[in-house]
Amino acid sequence: MYYNIIMKNKGELKTVRFSRQEQQLLDRYLEENPAIGSFSALARIAILDFMAKSGSIPLRPILREEQRERPSFLWDYDMSEGQVREVLAGPVKQRLWLVARILEHAKLGEVFQYLTPAQIERDLPMLRLPSKIREHWEYAIRRWKSLPAGRQGGPDENSHRPAAKSA
């Protein structure tokens, strides 16, 4: 389900995507709270309340060039980096498709711009990947787990690839 929001200052139409379960929760909430009246009113209240309480969002800001650039692993889809991050934070089915796409086609340094080793380990059993790619990531996870405590969790900033397999 989609809700469209018009941003007053830019005159742009923004779309907010919800999973079926989220949509049901919203509908139920609006039915139980008729004084709110509409999704628009709820969105306005929620956004203003969030801004008053939080003050900031602890996320990495998306730069303007990132919003336009298409990641290399999505050569056949018209998605920006911001949209990729939105899908990765969204419903499981779409997230798993994109994680598989990243693990199969992204450059190793690019993988860690979007995923952490913990996310890779969590999602790997559920991904549809060629066996060679799956084995590569399973091996990488085993290697990272065998590192000393301070180095666990994936490659450091100077190394964008796990140690090579010994023959």
Backbone bond lengths (Angstrom), bond angles and torsions (degrees), N, CA, C in turn:
res aa  C-N    CA-C-N  psi(-1)  N-CA   C-N-CA  omega(-1)  CA-C   N-CA-C  phi
1 M - - - 1.446 - - 1.522 108.27 -
2 Y 1.281 117.50 144.78 1.446 122.62 -179.18 1.520 109.90 -125.32
3 Y 1.303 116.23 142.58 1.454 122.25 169.51 1.513 106.22 -117.41
4 N 1.303 117.86 137.87 1.457 121.91 176.86 1.519 108.76 -102.47
5 I 1.314 115.77 133.86 1.453 121.76 179.16 1.523 107.15 -123.11
6 I 1.319 117.54 129.29 1.463 120.58 177.19 1.519 107.69 -94.09
7 M 1.324 115.72 121.83 1.458 121.10 178.77 1.522 108.16 -80.77
8 K 1.322 116.06 116.92 1.461 121.25 -173.94 1.528 112.51 -59.36
9 N 1.341 117.50 -43.31 1.454 119.48 -173.65 1.527 113.46 -72.98
10 K 1.295 118.52 -21.83 1.453 119.95 -178.66 1.524 112.98 -116.21
11 G 1.302 116.93 -9.93 1.456 119.65 -177.84 1.515 112.71 65.07
12 E 1.334 116.78 22.54 1.458 120.99 -178.62 1.518 110.09 -97.17
13 L 1.298 114.79 149.69 1.447 120.89 174.38 1.521 107.62 -92.47
14 K 1.317 117.48 122.90 1.459 122.63 178.53 1.520 108.26 -109.79
15 T 1.319 116.69 141.87 1.454 121.42 178.97 1.518 109.51 -110.36
16 V 1.319 116.25 132.13 1.454 122.41 175.69 1.518 106.77 -109.14
17 R 1.327 117.15 122.78 1.462 121.43 -177.94 1.522 110.33 -100.32
18 F 1.325 116.24 136.22 1.455 122.13 177.75 1.522 108.92 -127.60
19 S 1.337 115.22 145.03 1.465 119.08 172.32 1.520 107.95 -69.83
20 R 1.294 117.27 167.58 1.471 121.15 178.97 1.527 110.05 -59.03
21 Q 1.336 116.37 -42.01 1.462 120.72 179.95 1.534 110.68 -65.10
22 E 1.322 117.66 -42.47 1.462 120.63 177.68 1.527 110.75 -63.42
23 Q 1.315 116.57 -39.93 1.462 121.11 178.93 1.520 110.80 -62.19
24 Q 1.334 116.25 -41.81 1.458 119.97 178.43 1.520 111.16 -63.93
25 L 1.340 117.01 -40.54 1.462 120.78 177.23 1.527 111.17 -62.16
26 L 1.335 116.23 -44.64 1.467 120.26 178.37 1.526 111.49 -61.72
27 D 1.317 116.45 -46.68 1.465 120.40 -179.78 1.527 110.77 -60.57
28 R 1.346 115.98 -44.05 1.465 120.51 -179.98 1.535 110.12 -63.53
29 Y 1.336 116.49 -42.98 1.457 120.55 179.70 1.530 111.20 -61.42
30 L 1.323 116.55 -44.58 1.464 120.11 179.67 1.531 111.92 -65.84
31 E 1.349 117.09 -35.27 1.465 120.10 176.44 1.524 111.38 -66.61
32 E 1.349 116.23 -39.33 1.467 120.79 -178.55 1.525 112.49 -77.35
33 N 1.325 117.50 -15.76 1.459 122.34 -178.24 1.520 110.04 -128.41
34 P 1.337 117.41 69.29 1.460 120.79 -174.72 1.531 113.34 -63.95
35 A 1.327 117.90 -18.85 1.466 119.80 179.53 1.523 111.53 -65.40
36 I 1.323 116.95 -25.37 1.470 120.05 179.21 1.520 109.35 -69.51
37 G 1.303 117.57 -42.29 1.453 121.29 170.69 1.515 117.35 92.16
38 S 1.306 118.13 -43.75 1.464 118.36 -175.01 1.529 110.51 -157.47
39 F 1.318 114.87 165.51 1.460 119.81 175.55 1.526 110.47 -61.15
40 S 1.312 117.08 -39.49 1.458 121.85 -179.39 1.528 110.92 -58.54
41 A 1.327 116.39 -45.96 1.465 120.30 179.24 1.526 110.56 -65.15
42 L 1.325 116.80 -42.18 1.466 120.85 178.11 1.529 110.91 -61.67
43 A 1.323 116.68 -44.31 1.467 120.79 179.36 1.524 110.60 -61.31
44 R 1.312 116.97 -44.44 1.463 121.41 -179.93 1.532 110.23 -61.71
45 I 1.344 117.23 -46.87 1.466 121.95 179.64 1.526 110.08 -61.68
46 A 1.317 116.33 -47.49 1.469 120.80 -177.32 1.524 111.54 -63.79
47 I 1.313 117.52 -43.70 1.464 120.94 -179.13 1.518 110.53 -64.82
48 L 1.322 117.31 -46.60 1.465 120.29 -179.67 1.526 111.28 -65.19
49 D 1.336 117.23 -39.38 1.465 121.17 177.65 1.529 110.35 -64.82
50 F 1.316 116.63 -44.19 1.461 120.89 179.02 1.530 110.81 -60.36
51 M 1.319 115.99 -45.94 1.468 120.15 -179.11 1.528 110.59 -64.00
52 A 1.319 118.05 -38.81 1.463 121.19 -179.55 1.525 111.32 -67.74
53 K 1.322 117.48 -38.10 1.465 120.97 -177.05 1.525 112.94 -84.50
54 S 1.304 116.96 -39.94 1.465 120.73 -172.67 1.519 113.17 -88.93
55 G 1.303 116.41 -45.24 1.454 119.57 -177.25 1.509 113.43 77.69
56 S 1.325 117.12 -35.60 1.462 120.07 178.38 1.521 109.08 -153.98
57 I 1.303 114.74 162.62 1.460 121.58 179.13 1.519 107.48 -113.25
58 P 1.329 118.78 124.33 1.459 120.86 -177.12 1.532 113.10 -79.09
59 L 1.315 116.25 60.77 1.461 121.45 178.64 1.519 109.15 -121.40
60 R 1.315 115.60 157.68 1.455 119.86 174.42 1.512 107.53 -73.65
61 P 1.327 117.86 124.15 1.465 118.92 -179.58 1.520 111.44 -64.56
62 I 1.310 116.02 147.33 1.457 121.87 177.00 1.519 107.51 -95.79
63 L 1.306 115.99 121.20 1.451 120.98 -179.41 1.518 110.21 -75.11
64 R 1.326 117.19 155.95 1.471 120.75 -178.50 1.525 112.30 -55.23
65 E 1.339 117.67 -41.22 1.467 118.69 -179.12 1.524 111.17 -68.24
66 E 1.344 117.63 -28.61 1.458 120.35 177.45 1.531 110.91 -69.65
67 Q 1.309 116.94 -30.68 1.455 120.63 -179.21 1.526 110.74 -67.50
68 R 1.306 117.63 -29.44 1.468 121.08 -177.22 1.524 112.40 -93.76
69 E 1.334 116.78 -35.15 1.460 119.64 -173.56 1.519 111.68 -68.98
70 R 1.314 114.64 142.40 1.455 121.50 176.92 1.531 106.94 -97.72
71 P 1.327 118.42 125.57 1.465 120.24 177.58 1.528 110.93 -59.73
72 S 1.318 116.40 148.03 1.465 121.34 -174.79 1.527 113.17 -60.49
73 F 1.320 117.85 -30.16 1.459 120.60 -177.48 1.529 112.71 -78.55
74 L 1.331 116.61 -2.78 1.469 121.12 178.32 1.528 110.63 -117.97
75 W 1.306 116.02 45.64 1.463 120.27 -176.95 1.527 112.51 -59.61
76 D 1.333 116.64 -25.15 1.459 120.32 -175.72 1.537 113.60 -107.33
77 Y 1.337 116.70 10.48 1.467 121.95 176.87 1.519 108.46 -127.96
78 D 1.307 116.55 144.84 1.450 121.43 179.53 1.529 108.75 -95.59
79 M 1.337 115.73 77.50 1.463 122.11 -179.82 1.514 109.14 -128.02
80 S 1.324 116.63 135.28 1.458 121.57 176.21 1.528 109.36 -86.37
81 E 1.327 116.02 172.03 1.454 119.41 176.76 1.526 110.59 -61.59
82 G 1.309 116.79 -39.61 1.463 119.87 178.10 1.513 111.99 -60.55
83 Q 1.320 117.10 -41.00 1.466 121.04 178.34 1.528 110.83 -67.76
84 V 1.341 116.29 -36.30 1.467 119.81 177.10 1.524 109.22 -60.88
85 R 1.324 116.85 -46.45 1.467 120.36 179.97 1.529 111.42 -63.85
86 E 1.314 117.16 -34.78 1.465 120.94 177.69 1.529 110.05 -65.05
87 V 1.326 117.56 -44.14 1.469 120.91 179.41 1.527 110.01 -65.51
88 L 1.333 117.47 -40.85 1.468 120.43 -179.92 1.530 112.17 -63.83
89 A 1.314 116.90 -24.80 1.465 121.13 178.25 1.523 111.85 -94.79
90 G 1.329 117.45 -0.07 1.458 121.78 -173.30 1.515 114.07 -96.78
91 P 1.338 115.52 -155.36 1.465 122.13 -177.03 1.536 112.55 -57.95
92 V 1.322 115.51 147.85 1.463 122.75 -173.12 1.524 113.17 -55.23
93 K 1.321 118.59 -46.54 1.467 121.15 -174.41 1.530 111.55 -58.33
94 Q 1.335 116.94 -48.68 1.459 120.18 179.50 1.523 111.04 -68.17
95 R 1.345 115.80 -38.58 1.469 119.54 179.76 1.536 110.68 -61.40
96 L 1.321 116.28 -45.49 1.466 119.69 -177.94 1.528 111.29 -63.41
97 W 1.332 116.58 -39.10 1.463 119.23 177.30 1.530 109.83 -59.93
98 L 1.315 116.63 -45.08 1.458 120.75 -176.42 1.532 111.85 -71.36
99 V 1.328 117.76 -38.81 1.469 120.68 176.86 1.524 109.38 -60.64
100 A 1.329 117.27 -44.34 1.471 120.60 178.10 1.522 110.20 -60.74
101 R 1.305 116.19 -42.70 1.464 121.19 179.95 1.534 110.58 -61.35
102 I 1.321 116.24 -44.10 1.461 121.39 179.26 1.525 110.11 -62.82
103 L 1.338 116.99 -49.48 1.470 120.11 -177.13 1.520 112.40 -64.93
104 E 1.315 117.04 -30.07 1.461 120.27 -178.37 1.520 113.05 -85.00
105 H 1.338 118.26 -34.97 1.465 119.61 -169.30 1.523 116.10 -120.01
106 A 1.326 118.83 -16.09 1.470 119.68 -176.40 1.527 111.02 -79.13
107 K 1.332 114.57 152.45 1.462 120.26 170.44 1.518 106.64 -66.48
108 L 1.329 117.19 149.62 1.458 120.18 -174.15 1.529 112.09 -57.06
109 G 1.320 117.44 -43.42 1.456 119.69 178.01 1.514 112.37 -61.67
110 E 1.311 116.06 -32.92 1.462 121.84 179.33 1.535 111.10 -72.23
111 V 1.336 116.33 -32.74 1.474 120.30 179.01 1.525 109.63 -54.69
112 F 1.342 115.98 -45.65 1.455 119.89 -173.70 1.525 113.26 -82.46
113 Q 1.317 117.04 0.18 1.463 119.57 168.73 1.527 109.66 -77.60
114 Y 1.331 116.58 -22.46 1.463 121.22 -174.75 1.525 113.64 -115.28
115 L 1.316 117.49 -28.84 1.463 121.13 -172.64 1.519 111.40 -128.76
116 T 1.311 115.59 148.49 1.458 120.66 172.03 1.528 108.11 -99.39
117 P 1.322 118.03 159.95 1.467 118.94 175.03 1.526 112.75 -56.62
118 A 1.330 117.18 -35.15 1.468 119.96 178.57 1.531 111.03 -65.01
119 Q 1.328 117.27 -39.45 1.465 120.22 177.52 1.530 110.65 -66.28
120 I 1.321 115.93 -40.77 1.466 119.98 178.66 1.522 109.56 -60.98
121 E 1.330 116.43 -47.42 1.459 120.59 -179.29 1.537 111.34 -62.61
122 R 1.328 117.22 -40.44 1.470 121.66 179.71 1.528 111.68 -63.56
123 D 1.339 116.85 -43.91 1.467 120.63 -172.32 1.526 114.04 -88.73
124 L 1.316 117.68 -23.09 1.469 120.90 -172.92 1.530 114.30 -51.40
125 P 1.333 120.29 -44.72 1.471 119.36 -179.34 1.534 113.69 -61.78
126 M 1.324 117.86 -22.11 1.467 121.34 -175.76 1.529 112.96 -97.40
127 L 1.330 117.65 -2.68 1.465 121.09 -173.26 1.512 112.29 -88.94
128 R 1.334 115.28 145.75 1.464 121.58 171.91 1.523 106.96 -92.87
129 L 1.331 115.91 103.05 1.460 122.41 -177.42 1.520 109.70 -133.04
130 P 1.335 117.71 150.39 1.466 119.62 170.60 1.529 109.14 -58.73
131 S 1.310 117.27 146.05 1.465 121.12 -174.25 1.529 112.89 -56.59
132 K 1.322 117.89 -39.06 1.466 120.90 -179.89 1.526 111.58 -63.51
133 I 1.314 117.73 -40.23 1.460 122.19 178.56 1.535 109.55 -67.72
134 R 1.326 116.58 -44.93 1.471 120.71 178.50 1.528 110.29 -59.21
135 E 1.316 116.53 -46.44 1.471 120.48 -179.85 1.528 110.88 -60.81
136 H 1.327 117.51 -39.73 1.464 121.70 177.74 1.520 110.88 -57.87
137 W 1.332 117.31 -48.94 1.462 120.94 -177.36 1.518 111.82 -72.40
138 E 1.315 118.47 -34.17 1.470 120.82 174.98 1.524 109.83 -63.13
139 Y 1.336 116.23 -42.30 1.463 120.93 177.89 1.532 110.44 -63.33
140 A 1.326 117.17 -44.78 1.467 120.95 179.75 1.525 110.68 -59.29
141 I 1.315 116.91 -43.07 1.468 120.35 179.98 1.529 110.50 -63.96
142 R 1.328 117.20 -43.55 1.475 119.88 177.84 1.528 110.50 -59.94
143 R 1.330 116.75 -43.42 1.474 120.70 179.13 1.520 111.42 -62.90
144 W 1.319 117.03 -45.79 1.468 120.00 -178.92 1.521 110.75 -62.21
145 K 1.331 116.48 -38.52 1.463 119.73 179.48 1.525 111.93 -68.50
146 S 1.323 117.94 -25.12 1.463 120.99 -178.98 1.531 112.42 -84.58
147 L 1.325 118.00 -6.19 1.458 121.22 178.92 1.525 110.54 -70.63
148 P 1.339 117.51 155.97 1.473 120.02 175.70 1.526 110.25 -56.34
149 A 1.317 116.45 154.56 1.469 123.14 -172.52 1.522 113.62 -48.25
150 G 1.293 120.09 -43.62 1.465 121.60 -177.69 1.511 113.83 -71.29
151 R 1.315 118.48 -15.34 1.466 121.42 -176.67 1.521 112.64 -110.65
152 Q 1.331 117.56 0.45 1.466 119.70 -178.99 1.512 110.99 -66.06
153 G 1.327 115.56 155.50 1.456 119.75 172.65 1.501 114.50 107.77
154 G 1.309 119.06 5.03 1.460 119.05 176.21 1.505 112.08 125.10
155 P 1.317 115.59 -177.75 1.456 119.89 -177.78 1.520 110.78 -68.63
156 D 1.339 115.20 150.80 1.465 117.63 175.93 1.517 109.24 -84.64
157 E 1.332 116.01 -179.83 1.463 118.24 -173.97 1.527 113.48 -67.07
158 N 1.344 118.00 -16.79 1.464 120.51 179.29 1.517 113.00 -93.39
159 S 1.306 116.38 -8.06 1.459 119.56 -176.50 1.519 109.49 -130.62
160 H 1.305 116.84 116.17 1.466 119.54 -179.06 1.515 112.95 -103.62
161 R 1.314 116.71 20.82 1.460 117.70 175.01 1.512 110.09 -148.65
162 P 1.344 116.64 143.14 1.455 119.64 177.51 1.521 109.59 -67.29
163 A 1.319 115.91 160.32 1.459 120.46 179.97 1.524 109.88 -59.02
164 A 1.333 116.29 146.65 1.466 121.27 -178.18 1.516 110.71 -70.71
165 K 1.335 115.88 149.00 1.454 121.00 175.18 1.513 109.43 -66.54
166 S 1.326 115.90 141.84 1.463 117.86 173.90 1.510 108.17 -91.71
167 A 1.316 115.65 144.33 1.466 120.48 -174.44 1.494 112.49 -76.55
